[in-house]
Amino acid sequence: MRGMSTMDEHSPLPVMDYNMPRADQVPRREFIGVFAVAVVLGSLLFGVLILRLTARPMAGTLTLRSPVAMPAPAPAPVAVVDPNQLVAEARTRSNQGRLNGLLVNKLAANQVVYDEDPVAARRLLGKGVCNQQASRREMSQPFFSAFEPPVYQTDGFWRENANDEPEALLFAHQLTSPNGNQRLVLLDMQVKLDGTKLAGEEYKVAINRQLKYRICEPKLLGTSPSTVRYGQSLKIVQDGERNVIPIKWVDGTLRSARPKESNLRFFAGQADPNDASHFTVDYEVGGIKSTIDGWLTDDDFLRIIPRGGKVERGIWQIEAVK
């Protein structure tokens, strides 16, 4: 027993084995690998910190940045077209062309510009020789369709007020007064139809005709020639009821019963090649053809003297005096 106690006193303490090696027991290669990984990670973190610090520019310093793609330029706005402006420009071009044509009017002396004969009226309107009918707007059926209204040629200008009734244009040309005033001279005729209802569903239409004139400068003012003076001339009348279109029952039909010899016809007026202030307008009524003479005066008036019929003050009895 003495021997055993001696051994216990001098033997080392027992060691607990947890399978964990001590530092002096770790292989050198593993230690070096771990250290290298730590160094790499530290270098990466340090690099990120440096980049952040350098990305923030100091106040007052100029930083260069990589070029940024500029957005594509916006397309030019599409011009808005005003339809009213287009219409106005078209009217101006049309009116200027019409004015140029009237200044050198070349209608032949036998060209009809006003006709009351119903058969001829339909033909002239259908061919476009005459472009206007006398208005029947105050007349209702069955009288509206019971007769052919007179037809005529107009000045052809665009009009601002569509309700204005265009007038018959008997003469248009540039004339020169004795003292040298150059003017566009227009001789017009206002035509109005006035209807009256009679007994037995019959009707009568009175044709009222009034000569008018316009003395214009050879240029446009708005939609028409620049007018220096305009005025009223002779009122045309016929004997009895000859200026009336009677609408009667004829062979079972309500229609015009006007005698053919009552119809009035005007031809295109002509400038006088031998007198720059003078023009003529031929007409025909009752199978007799005659002429109107006109002169431009220096004070921009128009002298109108018919060769046929009888003139008393402002009334022209158009039938030839026998």
Secondary structure as GFF3:
##gff-version 3
##sequence-region A 1 322
A	DSSP	alpha_helix	2	10	.	.	.	ID=ss1
A	DSSP	three_ten_helix	23	25	.	.	.	ID=ss2
A	DSSP	alpha_helix	28	55	.	.	.	ID=ss3
A	DSSP	alpha_helix	83	103	.	.	.	ID=ss4
A	DSSP	beta_strand	112	115	.	.	.	ID=ss5
A	DSSP	alpha_helix	118	127	.	.	.	ID=ss6
A	DSSP	beta_strand	132	133	.	.	.	ID=ss7
A	DSSP	beta_strand	151	152	.	.	.	ID=ss8
A	DSSP	beta_strand	168	176	.	.	.	ID=ss9
A	DSSP	beta_strand	182	197	.	.	.	ID=ss10
A	DSSP	three_ten_helix	199	201	.	.	.	ID=ss11
A	DSSP	beta_strand	203	221	.	.	.	ID=ss12
A	DSSP	beta_strand	224	237	.	.	.	ID=ss13
A	DSSP	beta_strand	244	250	.	.	.	ID=ss14
A	DSSP	beta_strand	253	256	.	.	.	ID=ss15
A	DSSP	three_ten_helix	260	262	.	.	.	ID=ss16
A	DSSP	beta_strand	264	267	.	.	.	ID=ss17
A	DSSP	beta_strand	270	271	.	.	.	ID=ss18
A	DSSP	beta_strand	278	285	.	.	.	ID=ss19
A	DSSP	beta_strand	288	296	.	.	.	ID=ss20
A	DSSP	beta_strand	302	306	.	.	.	ID=ss21
A	DSSP	beta_strand	310	312	.	.	.	ID=ss22
A	DSSP	beta_strand	315	317	.	.	.	ID=ss23
###
